[in-house]
Amino acid sequence: MKKKTLIALLVFTAVVLIGGGLYLANRWNKPMAEAINLPSRTAVTPSAQSSTPDGQAETSVPTKTSAAANDLPTTAFTATTPKPLCGGPEVMYIIAAGIDTDDPNYTYGLSDVMRVIRVDFVTPKVTVLTLPRDLKVDLVDIIAAKAAEVPNAKLNQAYFYGSPGMSYYTGTGGGMGLLARVLAHNYDLYVDNYAAVNMIAFEEIIDAMGGVDVYLEEPVDGRPLGKDDVDPYKQGQGYFPKGWNHLTGFDALSFVRIRDRYGEVARTDHQTMLICGIQDKLNSPEIIASVPNMVLSVLDDIQTDLTLAQIRQLICLLPKLSRENLQFVRFPDEWMVQGRADIARLGNTFVWDIPVEKIVEFINAFENDTLPVVLEEGGTTCPVNPPKK
């Protein structure tokens, strides 16, 4: 009887282990959310649009000389060719966005923070490109019944029109899917994956790592400008003194949203400071071992089509990055010329008046990792800060 019980227990254990392994295997390479499914790197022109039977706009245009990641020929590695680290591809492009909402379902929102992350698994190197939210863009793939209503938008509205609450877009990936298509359509910038973080998730991520330390050369003041400044969205953004500041999730969210006294360009630089602080924290001895569990604990609050396998690859690469190989690039300061444009549903409003051909040229250099001169003018590596007291 004891022997039969032992056999039954062993069989049951084997079934559980095999079943659990199969479940994990099925999830391992499955996107956490609906994928973008961009077909190829194509240069889109408005005259090439047609309409599908379901009313979704469709584009059919010549392909760019460089193909999408899935279309690239497989490289035959030799003994002298470095292989990608951590089982990753040679290069991965991710569009990351901060959404100005606390809605856990990401039903609406504007992508007020947008960064395209180029992950080089061979070097290894990560280059982060800032995309200004106030660029005028032509919309693409809006359903036929709405296309005439919103022919254009600001870049941060692409997510808004693609979000499920708006019903302007029925393609894959929701707001991030439409944002990716708008970037491809306007700037020939194609991404492989996306990650969107709302305000609640952002705070939870920072708190999960025990806060982040940021060093400021000068104080940053987010307090109201005067007694008439009563906008509730600006309240509580606080004051951050010169020197080291330990930021909780609430503090970090306040810090990266401050712009009234400084402008949009300075705000993106503040965000870069925080990213550098996050990198330092994640590489610190007291937390690096817990990074995988920490990431898993916040995944349910993030909108991403990365797979668990890809997330593991990115976590694996993190400690292998040198400080000089985490680089931040943005358009040169002299390009940031204020202009006005007629935007659907907004009327005549502020935009950055940057010629599209300049942006496309810059993005080509970003994709080819050939931005050393522009990097010095408009971007930086993480600074070497003074030691904490």
C-alpha positions in Angstrom: 0.0 0.0 0.0 2.8 2.4 0.9 4.6 1.5 -2.4 1.4 2.3 -4.4 1.0 5.6 -2.6 4.6 6.5 -3.3 4.2 5.6 -7.0 1.0 7.7 -7.2 2.8 10.6 -5.5 5.7 10.4 -7.9 3.3 10.3 -10.9 1.3 13.2 -9.6 4.5 15.2 -9.0 5.7 14.4 -12.5 2.4 15.5 -14.1 2.5 18.8 -12.1 6.1 19.5 -13.1 5.5 18.6 -16.8 2.3 20.6 -16.9 3.9 23.6 -15.2 6.8 23.4 -17.6 4.5 23.2 -20.6 2.6 26.2 -19.3 5.8 28.2 -18.8 7.0 27.1 -22.2 3.7 28.3 -23.8 4.0 31.7 -22.0 7.7 32.1 -22.5 7.6 33.3 -26.1 4.1 34.7 -26.0 3.8 38.6 -26.0 2.5 39.9 -22.7 0.0 42.1 -24.7 -1.1 42.3 -28.3 1.9 42.8 -30.6 2.4 45.6 -33.0 2.7 43.3 -36.1 4.3 45.9 -38.4 4.9 44.0 -41.7 8.1 45.6 -42.8 10.2 48.7 -42.9 8.3 50.7 -45.5 8.4 54.4 -46.5 4.7 55.4 -46.5 3.2 58.2 -48.7 -0.3 59.5 -48.2 -1.2 58.8 -51.8 -0.5 55.1 -51.3 -3.4 54.6 -48.8 -6.4 52.5 -49.6 -9.2 51.1 -47.5 -9.8 47.5 -46.4 -13.3 45.9 -46.2 -13.4 46.6 -42.4 -12.8 50.3 -43.0 -9.2 50.2 -41.7 -6.8 52.3 -43.8 -4.1 50.2 -45.5 -0.7 51.2 -46.8 1.1 49.6 -49.7 4.3 51.3 -50.7 8.0 50.6 -51.7 10.1 49.1 -49.0 13.1 50.8 -47.5 16.6 49.5 -48.1 16.8 48.2 -44.6 14.3 45.5 -43.7 12.4 44.9 -40.5 14.0 42.9 -37.8 12.1 39.7 -38.8 13.1 40.2 -42.5 16.9 40.7 -41.9 19.0 37.9 -43.3 20.5 35.6 -40.7 24.1 36.4 -40.0 26.5 33.5 -40.2 28.8 33.9 -37.1 32.4 32.9 -37.3 35.0 32.5 -34.7 36.0 36.2 -35.1 32.4 37.5 -35.2 31.0 38.4 -31.7 27.8 36.7 -30.9 24.8 38.6 -29.4 24.9 38.3 -25.6 22.1 36.8 -23.4 20.5 34.9 -26.4 19.2 38.2 -27.8 19.1 39.4 -31.4 21.8 41.6 -32.8 19.7 44.7 -32.3 16.2 45.3 -30.8 14.2 48.5 -31.0 11.6 49.3 -28.3 9.3 52.3 -28.2 8.7 53.2 -24.5 6.0 55.6 -23.5 4.8 57.3 -20.3 1.1 57.7 -20.4 -0.5 60.6 -18.6 -3.3 58.6 -16.9 -3.9 56.5 -13.8 -6.3 54.2 -15.7 -5.1 50.6 -15.0 -6.7 49.5 -18.3 -5.0 52.1 -20.5 -8.3 53.1 -22.0 -7.3 56.6 -22.8 -4.3 58.8 -22.5 -1.6 60.9 -24.1 2.0 59.5 -24.5 3.7 62.6 -23.1 7.0 60.8 -22.7 8.3 58.8 -25.7 11.7 57.2 -26.0 12.9 54.8 -28.7 15.5 52.3 -27.2 18.1 50.7 -29.5 19.4 47.7 -27.7 22.7 46.3 -29.2 23.3 42.8 -27.8 26.6 42.4 -29.6 28.6 45.5 -28.3 26.7 45.6 -25.8 25.2 49.1 -25.9 21.9 50.8 -25.3 21.0 54.1 -27.0 17.9 56.0 -26.0 16.3 58.5 -28.4 14.0 61.2 -27.0 11.0 62.0 -29.3 9.4 65.4 -28.5 5.7 65.2 -27.9 4.8 68.4 -29.8 5.9 67.3 -33.3 3.2 67.6 -36.0 2.5 64.2 -37.7 0.2 62.8 -40.3 -2.0 60.1 -38.9 -2.2 56.7 -40.7 -4.4 53.6 -40.3 -7.3 55.5 -38.7 -10.6 53.8 -39.7 -12.0 55.2 -42.9 -15.0 56.8 -41.3 -12.7 58.9 -39.1 -9.7 59.6 -41.4 -11.0 62.9 -42.7 -11.8 64.1 -39.2 -8.3 63.6 -37.9 -5.8 63.8 -40.8 -3.0 65.0 -38.4 -2.1 65.3 -34.8 0.7 66.0 -32.3 2.9 63.0 -31.8 1.7 62.4 -28.3 -1.9 62.2 -29.6 -1.2 59.1 -31.8 -1.4 56.9 -28.7 -4.7 58.7 -27.7 -6.4 58.1 -31.1 -5.2 54.5 -31.0 -6.4 53.8 -27.5 -9.4 51.5 -27.1 -11.6 54.2 -25.6 -11.5 56.3 -28.8 -12.4 53.7 -31.4 -10.5 55.5 -34.1 -8.1 52.6 -34.8 -8.8 48.9 -35.0 -5.4 47.6 -35.8 -3.1 45.6 -33.5 -1.4 46.9 -30.4 -4.0 49.6 -29.5 -2.5 53.0 -28.7 1.1 51.8 -28.9 0.3 50.0 -32.2 -0.9 53.2 -33.7 2.0 55.2 -32.3 4.4 52.8 -33.9 2.7 53.0 -37.2 2.7 56.8 -37.1 6.5 56.8 -36.4 7.0 54.5 -39.4 4.7 56.5 -41.6 6.3 59.9 -40.8 9.9 59.2 -40.0 10.6 55.7 -41.4 11.4 54.6 -37.8 10.3 51.0 -37.2 10.3 49.4 -33.8 10.0 45.7 -32.8 8.3 46.0 -29.4 6.7 48.5 -27.1 6.3 49.2 -23.4 3.8 51.7 -21.9 3.7 52.8 -18.3 0.9 54.8 -16.7 1.4 57.0 -13.7 0.4 54.4 -11.2 2.7 51.8 -12.7 5.6 54.3 -12.8 5.3 55.0 -9.0 5.1 51.3 -8.3 8.2 50.5 -10.3 10.3 53.2 -8.4 8.9 52.1 -5.1 9.6 48.4 -5.9 13.3 49.2 -6.1 13.3 51.1 -2.9 13.4 54.6 -4.5 16.1 56.1 -6.8 18.8 58.6 -6.0 19.4 61.6 -8.3 22.1 64.2 -8.2 21.2 67.7 -9.2 23.8 70.4 -10.1 21.1 73.0 -9.5 17.8 72.9 -7.7 14.6 72.0 -9.6 11.5 73.8 -8.6 8.1 72.4 -9.5 6.0 74.5 -7.1 3.2 76.7 -8.5 4.4 79.9 -10.2 2.0 82.1 -8.3 -1.3 82.3 -6.5 -3.2 82.1 -9.8 -1.5 78.9 -10.8 -4.2 76.5 -9.5 -3.9 73.7 -12.1 -4.5 70.5 -10.0 -2.2 68.5 -12.3 0.8 70.8 -11.2 0.2 70.6 -7.5 2.6 68.7 -5.4 5.4 68.6 -8.0 7.6 69.9 -5.2 11.1 71.4 -4.8 14.2 69.4 -5.3 17.4 71.0 -3.8 20.9 70.9 -5.3 22.8 67.8 -4.5 21.6 64.2 -3.9 17.9 63.6 -3.7 16.3 60.3 -2.8 13.1 60.0 -4.8 10.2 57.7 -3.9 7.7 56.8 -6.6 5.6 59.9 -5.9 8.7 62.1 -5.9 10.0 60.6 -9.1 6.7 61.1 -10.9 6.6 64.7 -9.7 10.2 65.4 -10.8 9.9 64.1 -14.3 6.7 66.1 -15.0 8.1 69.5 -14.0 8.4 71.9 -17.0 6.7 75.3 -16.3 10.0 77.1 -15.3 12.2 75.1 -17.6 10.4 74.0 -20.7 10.0 70.7 -22.5 13.7 70.2 -23.4 14.8 70.6 -19.8 12.1 68.2 -18.7 13.4 65.5 -21.0 16.9 66.0 -19.4 15.4 65.5 -16.0 13.9 62.3 -17.2 17.3 61.2 -18.4 18.7 61.9 -15.0 16.1 59.6 -13.5 16.9 56.9 -16.0 20.6 57.1 -15.0 19.6 56.8 -11.4 17.5 53.8 -12.2 20.4 52.1 -13.9 22.7 52.8 -11.0 20.1 51.4 -8.6 19.4 48.2 -10.6 23.2 47.6 -10.9 23.8 48.0 -7.1 24.9 44.9 -5.2 22.0 45.1 -2.8 19.3 44.9 -5.5 20.7 43.3 -8.6 19.9 39.7 -7.5 16.2 40.7 -7.0 15.7 42.4 -10.3 13.9 39.5 -12.0 11.4 39.1 -9.2 11.0 42.9 -9.0 10.2 43.1 -12.8 7.7 40.2 -12.6 6.0 42.0 -9.7 5.1 45.0 -11.8 4.4 43.4 -15.2 0.7 43.3 -14.7 0.6 47.1 -14.5 2.7 47.6 -17.6 1.4 47.4 -21.2 4.0 45.6 -23.3 4.2 43.1 -26.1 7.6 41.8 -24.9 7.8 38.1 -24.1 9.1 36.7 -20.9 12.1 35.4 -23.0 12.8 38.9 -24.2 12.5 40.4 -20.8 15.0 37.9 -19.5 17.4 38.9 -22.3 17.1 42.5 -21.3 17.6 41.8 -17.6 20.6 39.7 -18.5 22.2 42.5 -20.5 21.7 45.2 -17.8 24.8 44.4 -15.7 26.9 44.0 -18.8 26.4 47.6 -19.9 29.3 50.0 -19.1 28.3 53.6 -18.1 29.6 55.0 -21.4 27.5 52.5 -23.4 24.2 53.7 -22.0 23.7 56.8 -24.2 20.9 59.3 -24.6 20.3 61.3 -27.8 17.9 64.0 -28.7 17.6 66.5 -31.4 20.2 69.4 -31.2 19.1 72.4 -29.3 19.2 74.6 -32.4 16.6 72.5 -34.1 14.1 73.2 -31.3 12.4 76.1 -33.0 8.9 77.0 -31.7 6.2 77.2 -34.4 2.5 77.0 -34.9 0.4 74.6 -36.9 -3.2 73.7 -37.5 -3.8 70.4 -35.7 -7.1 68.5 -36.0 -9.4 69.2 -33.0 -6.8 71.5 -31.5 -6.8 74.3 -34.0 -3.8 76.6 -34.4 -1.4 75.4 -31.7 2.3 75.1 -30.6 4.5 72.6 -32.4 8.3 72.2 -32.8 9.1 73.5 -36.3 11.7 70.9 -37.3 11.8 69.9 -41.0 10.8 66.2 -41.5 13.9 65.5 -43.6 16.1 66.5 -40.7 14.3 64.1 -38.4 14.5 61.3 -40.9 18.3 61.8 -41.4 18.8 61.9 -37.6 16.8 58.7 -37.1 18.8 57.0 -39.8 22.0 57.9 -38.0 20.4 56.7 -34.7 19.6 53.3 -36.3 23.1 53.0 -37.8 24.7 54.0 -34.5 26.5 56.9 -36.2 25.7 59.9 -33.9 28.9 60.8 -32.1 28.9 64.5 -33.1 25.2 65.0 -32.5 25.5 63.0 -29.3 27.8 65.7 -27.9 25.4 68.5 -28.7 22.1 66.9 -27.9 22.6 64.0 -25.6 24.9 62.5 -23.0 26.0 59.4 -21.2 25.2 59.1 -17.6 27.3 61.5 -15.6 29.8 60.6 -12.9 28.3 62.1 -9.8 30.1 63.0 -6.6 29.9 60.3 -3.8 27.0 60.3 -1.4 27.8 61.6 2.0 
